[in-house]
Amino acid sequence: MDKQTLIDRIRKIESKREVLVDLLEQPNLGTLRLDVNQALEELDDLIEDFKETFPEAQES
């Protein structure tokens, strides 16, 4: 996988972060809330690592 493909894929994943945030706000989530919260934390870690690794890829 080349660098640009990786950047494009991470940006696509990052754009879907809001779906997890919206899901986390659902009142009837029950114990699934833990899994959604964990997924959100891991996604945030992935995005942070991506920005540290590819600072030039950040959109202005």
Buried (B, 14 or more C-beta within 10 A) or exposed (E): EEEEEBBEEBEEEBEEBEEBEEBBEEEEBEEEBEEBBEBBEEBEEBBEEBEEEEEEBEEE
